[in-house]
Amino acid sequence: MPPEESNLEIHDDAPLPNLTLVRDVVPEVGQEFRKRHPLFSSDYSESVVGESRFGDPGEEADLSCVYVGLREVLPNIDILSTSTFWERVGAPNNSIELPELFVAPQSEWLRAIGADILVIGYHARIDLENTKMEIGFEGAYDDTDKETAAIIVIDLHRKSIIHGSRITFEDKAVFYHTFFIVPFGYYTSDPPDMCNTVAQQAGLAIAETMPDRPIRALVVAAGEEPMREDFEQQKWARIRAEREAEEKRKAEETRKHLAILELEANKGNTDAQLNLFKEIRRQDTNRAFGWLCKSADLGNQEAREILAEIYENGGHPWIKTGIVKRNDKLAYVWYALSGKFDKELLQSFADIFLTSEQQLEAKTMLEDWQPGNCERELGLTSNN
């Protein structure tokens, strides 16, 4: 499998990257975006700690997946003990920046052990997003993760990079549940063994660069690059900038969508008028009601049913409470206009909620109904 991307120059005099080598696994921290459906649930982001093929955070890195990949291509490669390396180097906090290896006393120890190459491995799997959706009594859980494996090979004699590659894979798993308790369906696309794959790529590069000779390799792990306080600040600044850019993009999409809807609504498209009501009912309730009335006046059955429900309940799930007072007579009128109930059910509604006098008044209102009554009843002007 070819590397998905490589941002390293691969030639004899390539500059060394500013990497930090670590003895223990460094936790990769990210933000997982969490969404809940139906739409009235709020979205949020949560800090998460990623997983590594090298082990758990704080444990000494287990680089066996790199060893296996190298040996599949170079069966006779001599891999030196990483633990012994750290014991000899004696770096504070078990970490050291790559350029420091090439100055005394570390450089003297490297020469003493006779390593030909330094193989730097990195692996992290981080949660990106999860979404929970309710579908009646059933639901779905959608989980997306990103896995990254990287390898850099450095010729210790020439202090230059001879290989660098990285593979990134997004893995999506979908679980289907009943009552969100018993899973009855599952789908995922499993990634390849990416740590092994990039190690094989490194082995091929070593074989091409140093043919027909025994190789002594020192394999170490890299932490987040670079491991400095300002890196965390830069990372969170980048996350905020990406989030702001995404919010601006969504706002622009919403603006364009509303402009198209309004264009169609002004042409008398009742579905567009109804959808405008749904889109802006929280931001601009009076204007939203105006479009709902226009849709209802032109005969849209759903718009008329919504008006009936508003008057029956004194509000609506997506409308702020207290704006419209309960009015069973108007609820009767709009249910009758919508055609939702047959005559028998409509009369049952009237018998339950209206007195005999109110029933006569409601039927008179229905007989006298004409377009424009809706906006007058809601105390709106005729203009949007």
C-alpha positions as CSV (number, residue, x, y, z in Angstrom):
1,M,0.0,0.0,0.0
2,P,1.5,3.3,-1.0
3,P,1.7,6.1,1.7
4,E,-1.2,8.4,1.6
5,E,1.0,11.4,2.1
6,S,4.5,12.3,2.9
7,N,5.7,15.9,3.7
8,L,9.3,14.9,4.2
9,E,12.0,15.5,1.6
10,I,13.8,12.3,1.0
11,H,17.4,12.9,-0.2
12,D,20.9,12.9,1.3
13,D,20.9,16.4,2.7
14,A,17.3,16.6,3.9
15,P,17.1,18.6,7.2
16,L,16.2,16.7,10.3
17,P,12.6,17.3,11.5
18,N,12.0,18.8,15.0
19,L,10.7,15.5,16.5
20,T,10.6,14.5,20.1
21,L,11.5,10.9,20.9
22,V,9.8,9.3,23.9
23,R,10.2,6.2,25.9
24,D,6.6,6.1,27.1
25,V,3.5,6.4,25.1
26,V,2.3,10.0,25.0
27,P,-1.5,10.5,25.1
28,E,-2.8,12.0,21.9
29,V,-5.6,14.4,22.9
30,G,-8.3,15.6,20.6
31,Q,-11.9,16.8,20.3
32,E,-14.7,14.5,19.5
33,F,-17.8,16.2,18.0
34,R,-21.0,14.7,19.4
35,K,-24.4,15.0,17.8
36,R,-27.7,13.9,19.0
37,H,-30.9,13.5,17.0
38,P,-33.8,14.6,16.9
39,L,-32.7,18.1,16.1
40,F,-33.7,19.8,19.3
41,S,-30.8,18.1,21.1
42,S,-27.7,20.3,21.3
43,D,-24.4,19.3,19.7
44,Y,-21.2,19.6,21.7
45,S,-17.5,18.7,21.6
46,E,-15.6,16.7,24.2
47,S,-11.9,16.1,24.9
48,V,-10.8,12.6,24.2
49,V,-7.6,10.6,24.6
50,G,-6.6,8.5,21.6
51,E,-5.4,4.9,21.5
52,S,-2.0,3.7,20.3
53,R,-0.7,0.4,18.9
54,F,2.3,1.1,21.1
55,G,0.4,0.7,24.4
56,D,-1.4,2.8,27.0
57,P,-0.3,6.4,27.9
58,G,2.5,6.3,30.5
59,E,3.6,2.8,29.6
60,E,6.9,2.1,27.8
61,A,6.2,2.0,24.1
62,D,5.8,-1.5,22.7
63,L,7.2,-1.2,19.1
64,S,6.7,-4.9,18.1
65,C,4.4,-4.0,15.2
66,V,7.3,-2.0,13.7
67,Y,9.7,-4.8,14.3
68,V,7.5,-7.3,12.5
69,G,7.0,-5.0,9.5
70,L,10.8,-4.4,9.2
71,R,11.6,-8.1,9.5
72,E,9.1,-9.1,6.8
73,V,11.2,-7.2,4.3
74,L,14.6,-7.4,6.0
75,P,14.7,-10.9,7.7
76,N,18.3,-10.3,8.8
77,I,17.9,-6.8,10.3
78,D,19.5,-6.5,13.8
79,I,17.1,-4.5,16.0
80,L,18.7,-3.0,19.0
81,S,17.0,-2.8,22.4
82,T,15.0,0.4,22.8
83,S,15.0,0.0,26.6
84,T,18.8,-0.2,26.7
85,F,18.9,2.9,24.5
86,W,16.8,4.9,27.0
87,E,18.8,3.6,30.0
88,R,22.1,4.6,28.4
89,V,20.9,8.0,27.2
90,G,19.4,8.9,30.6
91,A,17.3,11.6,29.1
92,P,15.2,13.6,31.7
93,N,11.5,12.6,31.7
94,N,12.4,9.8,29.2
95,S,12.2,12.2,26.2
96,I,14.7,13.8,23.9
97,E,14.5,16.0,20.9
98,L,15.9,14.4,17.8
99,P,18.7,17.0,17.1
100,E,20.1,16.3,20.6
101,L,21.0,12.8,19.6
102,F,23.8,14.1,17.4
103,V,25.6,16.1,20.0
104,A,27.7,14.7,22.9
105,P,27.3,12.7,24.9
106,Q,24.4,11.0,23.0
107,S,26.3,11.0,19.7
108,E,29.2,9.1,21.3
109,W,26.9,6.4,22.6
110,L,25.3,6.1,19.1
111,R,28.7,5.6,17.6
112,A,29.6,3.0,20.3
113,I,26.6,0.8,19.6
114,G,27.2,1.0,15.8
115,A,23.5,1.6,14.8
116,D,23.2,2.3,11.0
117,I,19.7,3.7,11.0
118,L,17.2,5.2,13.4
119,V,13.6,4.2,12.8
120,I,11.0,6.6,14.4
121,G,7.5,5.2,14.7
122,Y,4.2,7.0,15.5
123,H,0.7,5.6,15.8
124,A,-2.5,7.1,17.2
125,R,-6.2,6.4,16.8
126,I,-8.4,9.4,17.8
127,D,-12.2,9.7,18.0
128,L,-13.6,12.3,15.6
129,E,-17.3,12.2,15.8
130,N,-20.2,10.2,17.1
131,T,-23.9,10.6,16.4
132,K,-26.9,9.0,18.1
133,M,-30.2,8.9,16.1
134,E,-33.6,7.8,17.3
135,I,-35.9,6.1,14.9
136,G,-39.2,5.3,16.7
137,F,-38.2,2.6,19.3
138,E,-35.0,1.9,17.4
139,G,-31.8,3.8,17.1
140,A,-28.4,4.0,15.4
141,Y,-25.0,4.9,16.7
142,D,-22.5,6.2,14.2
143,D,-18.9,6.4,15.3
144,T,-16.1,7.8,13.2
145,D,-12.4,7.6,14.2
146,K,-9.2,8.6,12.5
147,E,-6.1,6.4,12.6
148,T,-2.6,7.6,11.7
149,A,0.6,5.6,11.4
150,A,3.9,7.2,10.5
151,I,7.5,6.1,10.0
152,I,10.7,8.1,9.5
153,V,14.0,6.4,8.8
154,I,17.3,8.4,9.4
155,D,20.7,7.3,8.2
156,L,22.8,7.9,11.4
157,H,26.1,8.0,9.5
158,R,25.0,10.9,7.2
159,K,22.4,12.4,9.6
160,S,19.9,12.5,6.8
161,I,16.4,11.2,6.1
162,I,16.2,8.2,3.7
163,H,12.5,7.5,4.1
164,G,9.3,9.2,5.5
165,S,5.7,8.1,5.1
166,R,2.4,8.4,6.7
167,I,-1.0,6.7,6.3
168,T,-4.2,8.2,7.6
169,F,-7.5,6.2,7.7
170,E,-11.0,7.2,8.8
171,D,-12.9,4.2,10.2
172,K,-16.7,4.5,10.4
173,A,-18.8,2.0,12.5
174,V,-22.6,2.0,12.6
175,F,-24.4,0.2,15.3
176,Y,-28.2,-0.4,15.2
177,H,-30.0,-0.8,18.5
178,T,-33.5,-1.5,19.9
179,F,-34.1,0.9,22.8
180,F,-30.4,1.7,22.7
181,I,-29.7,-1.4,24.7
182,V,-29.6,-4.5,22.5
183,P,-27.5,-4.2,19.4
184,F,-29.0,-6.1,16.4
185,G,-26.9,-4.7,13.6
186,Y,-23.3,-3.5,13.0
187,Y,-21.2,-2.3,10.1
188,T,-17.6,-1.1,10.0
189,S,-14.8,-0.9,7.5
190,D,-11.7,-2.2,9.3
191,P,-8.5,-0.5,8.5
192,P,-5.4,-2.4,7.5
193,D,-2.6,-3.0,10.0
194,M,-1.2,0.4,9.3
195,C,1.7,0.2,11.8
196,N,2.9,-2.9,10.0
197,T,2.3,-1.4,6.6
198,V,4.4,1.7,7.1
199,A,7.1,-0.4,8.7
200,Q,7.2,-2.6,5.5
201,Q,7.5,0.6,3.5
202,A,10.4,1.7,5.6
203,G,12.0,-1.7,5.2
204,L,11.8,-1.5,1.4
205,A,13.4,2.0,1.5
206,I,16.2,0.7,3.6
207,A,16.8,-2.3,1.3
208,E,17.0,0.0,-1.7
209,T,19.3,2.5,0.0
210,M,21.6,0.1,1.7
211,P,21.6,-3.1,-0.4
212,D,23.5,-6.2,0.3
213,R,24.7,-5.3,3.8
214,P,23.7,-6.2,7.3
215,I,21.6,-3.4,9.0
216,R,21.6,-2.5,12.7
217,A,18.5,-0.5,13.5
218,L,17.5,1.5,16.6
219,V,13.6,1.8,16.7
220,V,12.1,4.5,18.9
221,A,8.6,6.1,19.3
222,A,7.8,9.8,18.6
223,G,5.5,11.8,20.7
224,E,3.2,14.6,19.6
225,E,5.3,17.0,17.4
226,P,6.8,19.0,19.0
227,M,6.2,18.4,22.7
228,R,6.2,21.9,23.9
229,E,3.6,24.0,25.8
230,D,3.0,26.3,22.8
231,F,2.1,23.3,20.7
232,E,-1.0,22.7,22.8
233,Q,-1.9,26.3,22.5
234,Q,-1.4,26.2,18.7
235,K,-3.4,23.0,18.5
236,W,-6.4,24.5,20.4
237,A,-6.1,27.7,18.4
238,R,-6.3,25.6,15.2
239,I,-9.3,23.7,16.5
240,R,-11.1,27.0,17.3
241,A,-10.2,28.4,13.9
242,E,-11.5,25.3,12.1
243,R,-14.7,25.4,14.2
244,E,-15.2,29.1,13.4
245,A,-14.6,28.4,9.7
246,E,-17.1,25.6,9.8
247,E,-19.7,27.7,11.6
248,K,-19.2,30.5,9.0
249,R,-19.6,27.9,6.2
250,K,-22.8,26.6,7.7
251,A,-24.2,30.1,8.2
252,E,-23.5,30.9,4.6
253,E,-25.2,27.7,3.5
254,T,-28.2,28.6,5.7
255,R,-28.3,32.1,4.2
256,K,-28.3,30.8,0.7
257,H,-30.9,28.1,1.5
258,L,-33.2,30.7,3.1
259,A,-32.8,33.0,0.1
260,I,-33.8,30.2,-2.3
261,L,-36.8,29.3,-0.1
262,E,-37.9,33.0,0.1
263,L,-37.7,33.3,-3.7
264,E,-39.9,30.3,-4.1
265,A,-42.2,31.4,-1.3
266,N,-42.8,34.8,-3.0
267,K,-43.8,32.9,-6.1
268,G,-46.6,31.3,-4.1
269,N,-45.0,27.9,-3.4
270,T,-46.8,26.7,-0.3
271,D,-44.2,24.1,0.6
272,A,-41.5,26.8,0.5
273,Q,-43.6,29.1,2.6
274,L,-44.1,26.3,5.2
275,N,-40.4,25.4,5.2
276,L,-39.5,29.0,5.8
277,F,-41.8,29.0,8.8
278,K,-40.0,25.9,10.1
279,E,-36.5,27.4,9.4
280,I,-37.0,30.8,11.1
281,R,-39.7,30.1,13.7
282,R,-37.3,30.5,16.6
283,Q,-35.2,33.4,15.2
284,D,-38.1,35.5,13.9
285,T,-41.4,34.2,15.2
286,N,-43.7,36.9,13.8
287,R,-42.2,36.7,10.3
288,A,-42.4,32.9,10.5
289,F,-46.1,33.1,11.4
290,G,-46.6,35.3,8.4
291,W,-45.3,32.6,6.0
292,L,-47.3,29.9,7.8
293,C,-50.4,32.0,7.3
294,K,-49.7,32.5,3.6
295,S,-49.1,28.7,3.2
296,A,-52.3,27.9,5.0
297,D,-54.3,30.6,3.1
298,L,-53.2,28.9,-0.2
299,G,-54.5,25.5,1.0
300,N,-51.4,23.7,2.4
301,Q,-52.9,21.0,4.6
302,E,-49.8,20.7,6.9
303,A,-49.7,24.4,7.5
304,R,-53.4,24.4,8.4
305,E,-52.9,21.4,10.8
306,I,-50.0,23.2,12.5
307,L,-52.2,26.3,13.0
308,A,-54.9,24.1,14.5
309,E,-52.3,22.5,16.9
310,I,-50.9,25.9,17.8
311,Y,-54.4,27.1,18.9
312,E,-55.3,23.9,20.6
313,N,-52.1,23.8,22.7
314,G,-51.4,27.5,23.0
315,G,-48.0,27.0,21.3
316,H,-46.0,24.5,19.3
317,P,-42.8,22.4,20.1
318,W,-40.7,24.7,18.0
319,I,-42.3,28.0,19.0
320,K,-41.6,30.0,22.2
321,T,-44.3,29.6,24.7
322,G,-46.6,32.5,25.5
323,I,-46.8,34.0,22.0
324,V,-50.1,32.5,21.1
325,K,-52.9,31.9,23.5
326,R,-55.0,28.8,23.4
327,N,-58.2,29.2,21.4
328,D,-60.3,26.1,20.8
329,K,-62.7,27.9,18.4
330,L,-59.8,28.7,16.1
331,A,-58.4,25.2,16.5
332,Y,-61.8,23.9,15.4
333,V,-61.8,26.2,12.3
334,W,-58.3,25.2,11.2
335,Y,-58.9,21.5,11.8
336,A,-62.0,21.8,9.7
337,L,-60.0,23.6,6.9
338,S,-57.2,21.1,7.0
339,G,-59.4,18.1,6.5
340,K,-57.5,16.1,9.1
341,F,-60.7,14.9,10.8
342,D,-63.9,13.6,9.2
343,K,-67.3,15.2,10.3
344,E,-67.8,12.8,13.2
345,L,-64.3,13.3,14.7
346,L,-64.5,17.1,14.2
347,Q,-67.8,17.1,16.1
348,S,-66.2,15.0,18.8
349,F,-63.5,17.6,19.2
350,A,-66.2,20.4,19.4
351,D,-68.2,18.5,22.0
352,I,-65.1,18.0,24.2
353,F,-63.6,21.5,24.0
354,L,-66.5,23.9,23.1
355,T,-69.8,24.8,24.7
356,S,-72.9,24.8,22.5
357,E,-72.7,28.6,22.1
358,Q,-68.9,28.4,21.2
359,Q,-69.7,25.7,18.6
360,L,-72.2,28.0,16.9
361,E,-69.6,30.8,16.9
362,A,-66.9,28.5,15.6
363,K,-69.1,27.2,12.7
364,T,-70.0,30.8,11.9
365,M,-66.2,31.7,11.8
366,L,-65.6,28.7,9.5
367,E,-68.4,29.9,7.1
368,D,-67.0,33.4,7.1
369,W,-63.4,32.3,6.7
370,Q,-61.4,33.9,4.0
371,P,-57.6,34.4,3.2
372,G,-56.1,37.0,5.4
373,N,-58.0,36.0,8.6
374,C,-55.0,34.1,9.9
375,E,-52.7,37.1,10.1
376,R,-55.4,39.3,11.6
377,E,-56.1,36.6,14.3
378,L,-52.4,36.5,15.1
379,G,-52.1,40.3,15.2
380,L,-49.7,40.4,12.3
381,T,-49.4,42.9,9.5
382,S,-49.9,41.6,6.0
383,N,-46.3,42.2,5.1
384,N,-43.3,40.1,5.9
